[in-house]
């Protein structure tokens, strides 16, 4: 029998998801032995034409990481969708937009101005911006176009499965790929992780009091916290109550609060709204001044609520 074909593609991301494929260690060799990798630009020399020439549906599974930031990402994602039986969104950026999605708080001219003109480490006296002049060095290059907004993968193509995390754990990747190749696959649209919030499996769950009363949230640099107690009980913001479990509590075990990279649990319409709701429930004061002081103790509300999920939220962008 012919080996099933798989493809891996990298859109706009930090590269951590590409490395996470290697993190599954010797299991990668088992997978590679059972499939034919027909496209993986970061690791092997494949061309887009190789995919174009394939019959539609020839690839069994395409694993795509990164958010959609350039028109090239959109074009290749559509190409892989057409050529693939299944598409898996790999990591937070493809799943819910990722940290890159915070760029949606700004317009494209503002982004370019900050990066290429105003940044103190940039020396650009001619004020040249990307895309302003494609006739570089006497030749015309067809450069990818910067899109007006960052988008999660499912804004561009239909996605069959999601491997959440920044990056996903080796277990999520291994078990997710095995589930997709199984005879009885999960329903399309499944996030291949736990259904419940992280708090349900948190190693500090027993130290969380029944009632928490916060008068002011503390920043990590302001206190020396107890590495055995619930972060929320210490007035440190932890997003475990609104974040999907399945990450093996990596941050918690490293003595850091959850920051929400696995996204919301099932049936949550908006991650930021869910987070804001549970944080508000920790406040007992009804005084306007006191509530404003609590809000002021969070220096970047948008960055907290939508660190990974702004492009997939009900807000989407500025």
C-alpha positions in Angstrom: 0.0 0.0 0.0 1.1 3.6 -0.7 2.1 5.6 2.3 -0.2 8.5 3.1 1.2 11.9 2.2 1.6 14.7 4.7 2.7 18.3 4.3 3.9 20.8 6.9 3.8 24.6 6.3 4.9 27.6 8.3 2.9 30.9 8.1 3.6 33.9 10.5 5.1 32.4 13.7 8.2 32.5 15.8 9.3 29.1 14.7 8.5 27.3 17.9 5.9 25.2 16.4 8.3 23.9 13.8 10.7 23.0 16.6 7.9 21.3 18.5 7.6 18.8 15.7 11.2 17.8 16.5 10.3 17.6 20.2 8.3 14.5 19.7 11.7 12.8 19.5 11.9 9.2 18.3 8.1 9.2 17.6 8.9 11.5 14.7 11.0 8.7 13.2 8.0 6.3 13.5 5.7 8.8 11.9 8.2 9.5 9.1 8.6 5.8 8.5 4.8 5.4 8.0 4.1 8.4 5.8 5.6 10.2 2.9 6.5 13.9 3.6 5.8 15.7 0.4 6.2 19.3 1.6 8.1 20.8 4.5 10.0 23.9 3.3 11.9 24.6 6.5 13.5 21.1 6.5 13.5 19.8 2.9 13.8 21.3 -0.5 10.3 21.3 -2.0 8.8 23.9 -4.3 5.2 25.2 -4.5 5.0 23.8 -8.0 5.4 20.3 -6.6 2.1 20.8 -4.7 0.4 22.5 -7.6 1.0 19.4 -9.8 -0.6 17.0 -7.4 -4.2 15.9 -7.8 -6.7 17.6 -5.4 -7.0 15.6 -2.2 -3.7 13.7 -2.8 -2.3 14.8 0.5 -3.8 13.0 3.5 -2.9 15.6 6.1 -1.4 19.2 6.0 -0.2 20.6 9.3 -0.1 24.4 9.2 1.3 26.6 11.9 1.4 30.4 12.2 -1.2 33.1 11.7 -2.1 34.5 8.3 -0.1 37.8 7.9 1.0 37.9 4.3 -0.9 37.2 1.1 1.6 34.3 0.4 0.3 32.6 3.6 -3.2 32.9 2.4 -2.4 31.6 -1.1 -0.4 28.5 0.1 -3.0 27.7 2.8 -5.7 27.7 0.1 -3.5 25.5 -2.1 -2.9 23.0 0.7 -6.6 23.0 1.6 -7.4 22.0 -2.0 -4.7 19.3 -2.1 -5.4 17.9 1.3 -8.0 15.6 2.8 -7.4 17.0 6.3 -6.0 20.3 7.6 -4.7 20.6 11.2 -4.0 24.1 12.7 -0.8 23.6 14.6 -0.2 26.0 17.6 -1.9 29.1 19.0 -1.2 31.3 16.0 -3.0 29.1 13.5 -5.6 28.1 16.1 -6.7 31.5 17.5 -4.4 34.1 15.9 -1.5 34.1 18.4 0.6 36.8 19.9 1.1 38.2 16.4 -2.6 39.0 16.5 -2.0 41.9 18.9 -0.8 43.8 15.8 -4.5 44.1 15.0 -4.7 46.8 17.7 -2.8 49.0 15.1 -3.2 49.9 11.5 -0.6 48.9 8.9 1.0 52.4 8.5 1.4 52.6 12.3 3.1 49.2 12.4 5.5 50.1 9.6 6.2 53.5 11.1 7.1 52.0 14.5 9.3 49.2 13.1 11.1 50.8 10.3 11.2 54.5 11.3 10.7 55.2 15.0 12.4 52.2 16.7 15.6 53.4 18.4 17.7 50.6 17.1 16.8 51.3 13.4 19.0 53.4 11.1 16.9 54.2 8.1 17.7 57.8 7.1 16.0 57.4 3.7 12.8 56.2 5.4 12.4 53.2 3.1 9.4 51.1 3.9 8.9 47.4 2.7 6.9 47.3 -0.5 7.4 51.0 -1.3 9.8 50.2 -4.1 9.9 46.7 -5.5 12.5 47.6 -8.2 15.4 46.6 -6.0 18.9 46.4 -7.4 17.6 47.1 -10.9 15.3 44.0 -10.9 11.7 43.7 -10.0 10.8 41.3 -7.2 7.3 40.0 -6.6 7.3 40.4 -2.8 4.5 39.1 -0.6 2.0 41.6 0.4 1.4 42.6 4.0 -2.3 42.0 4.8 -4.4 44.6 6.7 -5.0 42.3 9.6 -3.7 39.1 11.2 -6.1 36.1 10.9 -6.3 32.6 12.3 -6.1 29.8 9.8 -9.9 29.1 9.9 -10.6 32.6 8.6 -9.0 31.6 5.3 -9.7 27.8 4.9 -11.8 25.2 6.6 -9.8 23.5 9.4 -10.5 19.9 10.4 -8.5 19.7 13.6 -6.7 22.0 16.1 -3.5 21.3 18.0 -3.5 24.1 20.6 -0.5 25.7 22.5 2.4 28.0 22.2 3.8 25.6 21.1 1.7 22.4 21.6 3.3 19.8 23.9 4.9 16.7 22.3 2.0 14.7 23.7 -0.6 17.0 22.0 1.2 16.6 18.7 1.8 12.9 18.9 -1.6 12.0 20.2 -3.3 14.4 17.8 -1.6 13.1 14.7 -2.3 9.5 15.8 -6.0 10.4 16.3 -6.2 11.9 12.8 -4.7 8.8 11.3 -6.9 6.5 13.3 -9.8 4.5 11.7 -12.3 6.3 14.0 -11.2 10.0 13.9 -12.6 12.7 16.2 -15.4 14.9 14.7 -14.2 17.6 12.3 -13.5 20.9 14.2 -12.2 19.2 17.3 -9.6 20.8 19.4 -7.4 17.9 20.2 -6.9 18.6 23.9 -8.8 18.5 27.1 -12.3 19.8 27.3 -12.2 21.4 30.8 -10.3 24.5 32.0 -6.7 24.2 33.2 -7.8 24.8 36.8 -9.4 21.4 36.8 -6.0 19.7 36.4 -3.7 22.3 38.0 -1.3 20.9 40.5 -2.1 23.8 42.8 -5.9 23.4 42.7 -6.2 22.2 46.3 -4.6 25.5 47.5 -7.2 27.7 45.8 -9.6 29.1 48.5 -13.4 28.9 48.0 -13.5 32.7 47.9 -10.9 35.2 46.8 -11.1 38.9 47.5 -8.7 41.0 45.4 -8.2 44.7 46.2 -5.3 45.0 43.8 -3.6 42.7 41.4 0.1 42.3 41.8 2.7 42.1 39.1 5.2 39.3 39.2 8.1 41.7 39.8 6.4 43.1 42.9 6.3 40.1 45.2 8.1 36.9 46.0 5.3 34.4 45.5 4.8 31.0 47.1 5.5 28.3 44.5 3.0 25.9 46.1 -0.1 28.1 46.4 -2.7 29.1 43.8 -1.5 32.3 42.0 -4.9 33.9 42.2 -4.9 33.5 46.0 -1.7 35.5 45.9 -3.3 38.3 43.8 -1.3 37.2 40.8 -3.3 37.0 37.6 -3.5 33.4 36.3 -5.7 32.6 33.4 -6.3 29.0 34.3 -10.0 29.4 34.9 -10.6 30.6 31.3 -8.0 28.5 29.5 -8.4 25.0 28.0 -6.4 22.3 29.8 -4.1 19.8 28.2 -0.8 21.6 28.4 0.5 19.4 31.3 0.6 22.6 33.4 4.0 23.5 31.9 4.0 27.1 33.1 2.5 26.3 36.5 5.2 23.6 37.0 7.8 26.3 36.1 6.3 28.5 38.8 4.7 30.9 36.3 1.0 31.7 35.9 -1.0 30.5 32.9 -1.2 33.1 30.1 -3.8 31.4 28.0 -2.0 29.9 25.0 -4.4 26.9 24.7 -7.3 29.2 24.1 -10.8 28.9 25.5 -12.6 25.7 26.4 -15.5 24.5 24.3 -18.6 26.6 24.1 -16.9 29.9 25.0 -17.8 32.6 22.5 -15.0 35.0 23.4 -11.8 34.2 25.5 -11.3 37.8 26.6 -14.9 38.3 27.8 -14.7 35.0 29.7 -11.4 36.1 31.4 -12.8 39.6 32.2 -15.8 37.9 33.8 -13.9 35.7 36.1 -11.5 38.5 37.1 -14.4 40.7 37.9 -15.8 38.0 40.1 -12.8 38.3 42.4 -13.5 41.9 43.2 -15.7 42.5 46.2 -15.7 46.3 46.3 -18.5 48.4 44.8 -16.6 51.7 45.2 -15.9 53.4 41.8 -12.5 54.6 43.0 -11.4 51.3 44.4 -12.5 49.5 41.2 -10.5 52.0 39.1 -7.5 51.3 41.2 -7.8 47.5 40.5 -8.1 48.2 36.8 -5.1 50.5 37.0 -3.1 47.6 38.5 -3.4 45.8 35.1 -1.1 47.9 32.8 -2.1 46.3 29.5 -5.7 45.1 29.6 -6.0 44.2 25.9 -2.6 42.4 26.0 -3.8 40.4 29.0 -7.3 39.5 27.8 -6.3 38.8 24.1 -2.6 37.9 24.3 -3.2 34.9 22.0 -6.7 35.3 20.7 -7.5 38.8 19.4 -7.9 37.7 15.7 -10.4 35.0 16.7 -12.3 37.1 19.2 -15.6 38.9 18.6 -13.5 42.1 18.3 -11.0 40.8 15.7 -9.1 44.0 15.3 -9.0 47.8 16.0 
